[in-house]
């Protein structure tokens, strides 16, 4: 029972007695139940529907993984074969460049080169030097091929066009499967010769046979005509033709699905080997690869069960949190209504203050007039005119009247209506006018206030009341952040032809970086324990935007805070097309 009471949300037993005839709008328990039912239904129905089609979804995921692994295997094997060929082609080209025709025509020299190639690289069977007529001048290797004429051989015709050529696997004069790498070199007399090496194709067979292929896999190489260049486990011996069509050319590895002669599905991956007419192919039986699917079904059922439990728990938690937030917001709404009522009272007090200021101005005017008249009369009489004490008292009365008049004028300017009144303003006068209200506090707390406004700052068109409230809020904020003997610096600069900037900087306590992004939010304040309401900067932000400006803040804890305001020189009036 205690656990149930502790889990019961705040709104569960709430009844809004002030809700009027629409009590259903404030029935938070009913809202919570509807939220739980709708959210759980929307979440669980698709999940249950997914359970009915889990086979197809999971099968697709497994198939994608199979295709990806096959593609990766083909790509890695292609890179290995390409590196094998390029390494030997580069070695052959280096030998061709590093030796003259006469040196390569020397059997002893050519034999020594073949020996070094076999020891350093491996995979070489023999070497031969063929002149421009296609006749092999020098040969070293296990076959008797000296003097053989290759001008009608297909590989010889192609090397004349490409300078470097890697052949398909073929029989040739030696009547055994082999492939050649031939490199052509031009001679200074305009003739040429070809350095030809035979590559051991058993290296390819060994490489492909060592691949770990799941699903009864098979790996082999074919040429552009679909003729096997290496033996295959399931698709025939070398020089046989595979039953599959030759795949289309692609620079990248490709994987697709096909069926064998019995209609069984196959996974086929292939990649064209660069600078050759060879295609690497890897084929797997899809049925063998899909056997793990049965185990996956159990995992999906477990996942479905856990998901339903999690959805129900999260739905209950989120629904409780959201409805509780609505409940708190409703309580805040009631508080806001009280604040609005309080604001209306303050507005009434403001109007009353304005009325009082007007009433005070009338007797002040009379006092000022009578005091001036008395002074004039005293001046006309020589006895009174020479009485410095008497004349000082009269001047003191006139000065006090002028001071009271200035105070009432400032009070009136702050209690005018909220409608914008765009007029031409001197920014320095507005700033000094606002500082007049804070001069006593600054004097009492020994706060040094500096105002830096260049004489060439142009006047701007704006609303005096908005500017006064903006500056008053920022100055008050700075005073509140500083201790006694602080410094408040106000700087005005012309930013460009259409804008001026105002910087209000204090050396107070500063604002933490975590709070800087929230300083303009309503009800956010770092001084709540010292009387802050969190409304001053929010109101300031709105006023700045209202008159077409922007405001930003920079601060460092222990160093102070700077507010940067950008104001337009010409404020756009509402409804204007400019």
N, C-alpha and C positions, 0 to 999 in steps of 0.2 A: 504493500500500500504506500509506503514511504517512497519507493522508487517511482511509482506512477505519479505521485504528487510532484516529485522533483523533475520528472520529464514533461509535465504539463506546461505548455507555453503560456505566456503572459495573457494572451488574448482569449484563452479558452472560456473563462467565465465572465468576460467583459460584456457589459450592457451599456449602450450609449443612451442615456436618458434625454439627451439634448438633440437626438437625431431627427426628431419630428416624425412625419408620416412615413418616411422612407427608411424604416429601420433595417430593411433587408440589405441596404447598401453598407451597413455597418455591422452586419452579422458575421464576424470574423471566423467563427467556428464553421459556418456554412461555406464561406469562401475557401477555407482550408480543405474541407472535404471535397468540394468540386475540383480544386486544384490537384489534389492527390489522384482522384479518379481519372480526370482528363489526361494528366501527365503520364500516369502509369499506363493508361490505355494506349496513348499515342506511342509510348516507348516499347511496350510489350507486344503489341499486335505485329509491328514489323519484325520483331525478333522471333516470334513464333512462326511467322510466315517464312523467315529465313531458314528456320529449322527444317521446313518441308523441301527446301531447295538446296540444302547444305551439300548434297552429293555433287551437284553440278558446279557449285562455287568452289568447293575444295578441290575437285578434280581439275578445274581450270588453274588453280594455284599450283598444284603438283605438276601439271603439264608445263606451266611457265617456268618452273624451276628446272625441269628436265631440259627444256629448250635452252635455258641460260647456261646450264652446266655443259651441254653439248657444244654450244657456241664457244664457251671459254676453252674447252678441250681442243676444238678445231683450231682456234686462234693460237694457242700455245704451241701446238704441233706444227702449224704453218710457220711460226716464227723460228722454230728449231730447224726445220728443213731449209728455210730461206737463209738462215745464218750459215748452215753447212755449205750451201752452194756459193753464197757470196764470199765466204772466207776463202774457198778454194779458187774462185774466180779472181779475187783480188791478188792471191798469191801468184797465180799464173800470169796475170797482167804485170805484176812487179818483176817477175823473171824476164818477161818479154821486154820490158823497158830497161832492165839492168844489164842485159846481154845483147851483144850484136848478133847479126845473122850468122856471121862466121863462127862465133863462139857456140851458138846453139847448134850449128851444123856439125860440130865436133862430137862424135859419139861418146867419147870419154867425158867431156864436159856435160853433155845432156844426161848421161848415166848418173853422174855425181849429183846433178840437180834433182833427178827423180828420187834418188836415195834420200836427199835432204827433205824433200816434200813428204815422203812416206813417214819419215821419222818425226817431222815437225807437225804435220797435219793429219796424215792418214787419209785413206779413201782414194788414193791415186793408184792406177793400175799400170799405165804406161805413158810415154811422152813421144811426140813426133813433130817434126818440122816439115811443113808442106810449102812448096814454092808457089809462084803465081799461076803456074799452069795446072795446079791441082795434084802434082806428083809429090809423094812423100820422100824427101831427100834424106832425112835422118830419122831413125826410130830406135827407141830403147824400150824393152818390155818383154813379156813372155810369148809374144806371137811374132811370126815372120811376116812383117808388113812393109819392109823396105821396098821402095819403088812403086807402091800401090798408087793408082790413079783415083783421086776423089772428086774430080771436077763434075761428075754427074751425080754425086751424092747430094741429098737434100740439105744436109747440115752445112756442106761447103758452100752451096749457093747462098744460104742465109747469112753465113758469117761474112761474106763479101759485102752484104748490105748493112749489117749491124755492127761490124767490127768485133763485138763480143757476142757469143751465142752459146746457149745451153740447150742441148738436143733432148728429144724424147728418148725413151729406152727403145733400142732397135737391135737387129742381129748383125748387120754389116758383114764385112769380109771374114770376121773371126767366128761367125755362126754361133755366138753366145749373146745373151741380152747384156747390153751395156749402154751408157750415156756418155756423151762427150761435152767438154768445155773447150771452145776454140776462141783464140784471141788473134786478131789481125793487126799487123804492124806495117806501116808504110816505110819504104826505103828512100834514101835521098835521090836515087836515079829514077824515081817514079814507079818502080815496081813495088812488090810487097811479098810478105810471107805470112804463114799462119802457124802459130804454136798450138798444138792440139794435145789435150789430155783426156784419158779415159777415166771415168768415175766408177767406183765400185758400187753397184746398185744394192749389194747386200747390206750396205749401211742403212739404206731406206727400209729394207725389209726388217732389219734388226730393230730399228727405231719404232716402227709401227707395231711390231709384235710385242714390244714391252709395254705398250699402253694399257692402263687398267680401264677396261670397258665393261660397264654394267649392261644388263639387259641383252645378253647375247650379242654384244657389239662387235663390229668389224671395221677396220681401218685400212684404207688402200689409196693408191694414187692412180688416176687415169689421165689420158691426154684429151685434147679438144674433140677427138672423134669418139670418145667413150671407151677407148681401149685400155685395159688394165696395164699399168706400168710396174706394179708390184703384185705379188700373189694375194688373194683374198681368202678368208676363212669360209665364206658362204657364197661368194659370187663368182668363182672361177679362178683359173690360173692366169699367169702373166700372158699378155697379148690377147686374152679373151675379151669379149665385149659384154659390158654389164647390161642388165635388162632395163635399168632406169635410164631415162633420157638425160643427156648432158645438161647440167644446170646452166642457167643464164649467167653471163659474166657479171661480176660484182667486185668492187675494190675491197669490200669488207666481207667478213664471215657471215654466211647466211644459214639459217636452219628452217626446215619446212617438214611437213608431214606427207608421207606417201604410203602406198600399199604394195606389198610384195605380190608375187604371182599367185599366192593362195588367198589374197585379200586381207592378210593380216597387216595392221597398221605399223608403219616404221617411222622413226625419227631420223631424218637425213640432214647432216651438216656438211657444208663444203666451203672451201676457200681456194681461190686462184693464187698460185705461187708466182710472185713477181718475176719478170724477165725470163719466164719459161712458158711452155705450152702444157704445163702440168696442173692438175686439180687434185687437191687433197679432199678425200671424202671419208666421213665416219657415219656408220649406219647402226642404229640400235632398234631392238624390238620393243615397241611401246608397251605391249602386254606385260612383259617382264618388269618393266620399270614402274608400272602402276600397282604392283602388289602391296606396297606399304599403305595403300588407301584404306584397307580394312582396319588397320590400327588407328588411322586418322579419324575414322568415324566415332570411335569411343572418346577421343579427345574432344571432338565437336559437341558431343552430347554433354560431357562434363562442362565444357565452356558455356553451353546454353544454360545449364542449371545455375552455374555461378553468376552468369550475367543477369538472370531474372532476379536472383537474391540481391545483387548489387543495385539493380535499377529500383527495386522496391525500397531499399534502405535510403538511396540517394533521393528518390522522389519524396519520401516522407521528410527527410532532412531539409531539402531545398524548399519544399512547400511550407514547412514550418518557418524557415528563415524568411521567406518572402512575405508571408502573411504577417509575421511578427514585425517586419520592416514597414509594412503598410500601417500596422497598428501604431508603431512609433511615429510614423509620418503624420498620422491623423492627430496624435497627441501634439506633435509639433505645429500642425495646422491650427489647433486651438490656441496654442501659445502665440502663434503669429498674429492671430486675430486680436489677441489682447495687446500685442505690440503695436498693431495698426491703430487700435483705439488710443494707445498711449501716444503714438505719433500725432494723431489728430489733436489730442490735448496739448501737445507741445506746439503744434501749428497755431492753435488758438492763443496759447501764451505768446507766441511770436507776433501774432496780429495785435494782441493786447499791448505788447512791448512797443510795437510801431505806433499804436495810438497814443501811448504814454509819451513816446519820443516827440510826437507832433505837439502834444499838449505842453510838454516842457519847452519846446522851441518857442512857443508864443511868449511866455513870461521872460524867457531868456532874451528874446528880441527887445522886450520892453526894458529889461534891466540894462542891456547893452546900450540902448538908446539913451536912457536916463543917465547912466554912468558917463557916456560921452558928452551929454549936455552939461553935467556937473563939471567935467574936466574943462570944457570950453569956458564955463563961467569962472572957474578958478583961474584959468589962464588970463582972463580979462582983468582980474583984480591982482594987482601987483603983490599984495600981501600973501594971498593964497598961492600965487604962482611960484613965489620963492620958498614956500614951505615944502621941502623935499619929502618929508614924512607923509604929509597930506596927499601930495601928488602921487607918491608911491602906493598909498592905499587905493587911490582911484585906479591907477594902472593895474594893481593886483586884481581889483574887481573886474576890469575889462578883460584881463588875461584869463581869469577863471571862467568868465562867460564864453570866451572864444574856445577854451578847452572843452567846456560842456557841450558847446555847439558841435565841435568836431566829433565828440563821442556819440552824440545823438545822430549825426550824419552817418557814421560808420554803422551804428545800430540799425538805422533805416535801410542802408544798402544790403544788410544781411537778412532783413525780414521782408524783402520784396517777394513778389509772386514767383512761382516755379517756372513760368513760361520764359523761353529764351528771348533775350533782348540784345540783339547783335548791334554793337557799336564800336567805334574806333577807340582803342584803349592804349594807354602807355603802360607797358608791362611792369616797369619799375615802380610806378605809382601804385599799381594794384598790389604788388608784393609788399611795399612799405606800409600800405593801408592795413594789410592783414597782420603784419608784424607789430602794428600799433596795439593790437589786442594782447600781444604776448610780451610787450616790452617790460611790464612790471615783473612777470615771472622770470624773464631772462635776467633782469637786474637783481632780483632776489636770489636766484640760483647761480649767479655769476657765469651765465652762459654767453659766450661770445658769438654774435651773429654777424656774418659778413655777407654783403650783397654786391655782386660783381655784374653790373649791367653796362656794357659799352654804350657810349653816347650815340653811336650810329645804328643802334638796334631800331628797326622801323616799328611804327605802331601796327597793331594787328586788330583785325575785325573779329570780335568774339563776344561771349556773354560774360559780363562782369561778375554776376552772382555765381556762375559756375566756377570761374577762375578763383574767386575768393574762397569758395568752399573747398576746392582742390588744394590750394596752398595752405589753408587753415588745417586741413586733415594731415597733410604731409609735415607741416611744421610741428603740430601737436604730437605726431608720431615720433618725430625726431627728438622733441623735448622729453617724451616719455621714455625713450631708449637711452638717453644720456644721464649721467650722474652730474652733480654740480661741477661747475667750471668746465663744462663741455664746449664743443664748437659745432656750430651749424653754418654750413657754407652754401650759399645760393648763387648759382652761376647761370647767366643767360648768354647764349651765343646764337648767331644766325647760322642755321644749318645749311640752307641753300636759298634760292631765290624765293621759295614759297613757304619755308618753314623756319621756325626758331626752336631751339632746344633749351630746356630749363633743367638744371641739375640741382637736386636738394640732397646734400651729403651731411651726415652726422658721424661723430666718432663714438657712438654708443656701443652697446653690447653686441650688436650684429644679429643676424638671423642664420640658423643652421641651414646647410645646403638641403637637407631633407624637407625643410619647411618652405624654401623659396618658391617652389611651384604652386604653393597653396595660399600665399599671402593675400591674393586678391579674391579668394573664395569667401562667400558670406559666412559669417559666424566663426571663421577661423581666426584665432588670435593667440599670440605667444604671451599675452599679458592678462589672461583671464583672471589670474589670482591677484592682479593689481588693478582691477576695474575695467579691463579691456572688454569690448563687446564683440569684436570681430567684424564690425560693420564699416568702420572708417575707410579702410583701404578698398573694400568692395564698392562702397559708394563712390570713392575717388576714381576707381577704374571705370565705372559706368559713366561718370561725368566727363572724363577725358574722352571716351569714345563718343559721347553725345555731342561734343563740340568739334569732332573730327580729328582728334589727336591720338597718340599712342603713349603707353607708359610701360616701363620695364624697371627691373630692380637688380642690383648686384650687392652682395653682402659677404662679409667674412667675420666669423665669430671673434669677438674681442677687438676688432678693428673698426667696425662701423658699417653703415648702410648708405647706399646711394640710389636715389630714384631718378630716372631719366624720363622726361616728358618731352614729346615732340608736338608742337602746336602749329596749325596752319595760319599763315598771315591773313588769308582770306577765307573765312568760314562760310561754307555753303548753307544757304537758307533752305529750309524745308520746302519742297515743291518746286525748287529751281531746276532748270534744265542744264545749267552749267556744270 
